């Protein structure tokens, strides 16, 4: 659930997860004009999606706690739970990838470097 200034947007699976290790992925593809599709995947299979109408806020929570994984101690994102809330499973690893900020090679530089090696 993403709370964009009180407007809730949810991507959720229709079935609960089985009690084994899963890889959960949230894939957000920002449109140039802002907002965009957000897809929830479990073990590489899409289980839910939503289109966010605007960009995600720079700060994830007004309470100032930032992005929290596995717990929430500030204002709840939705009325579906009460704070403090803590995930009682095990989170083995968290990876955050931001492709838009990854350095992109300049094609002319790449070709020039390749030609120097030939």
Secondary structure, 3 states (H helix, E strand, C coil): CEEECCEEECCCCCCCCCCCCCCEEEEEEECCCCCEEEEEEECCEEEEEEEECCCCCCCCCCCCCCCCCCEECCCCCCCCCCCCEECCCCCCCCCCCCHHHCCCCCHHHHHHHHHHHC
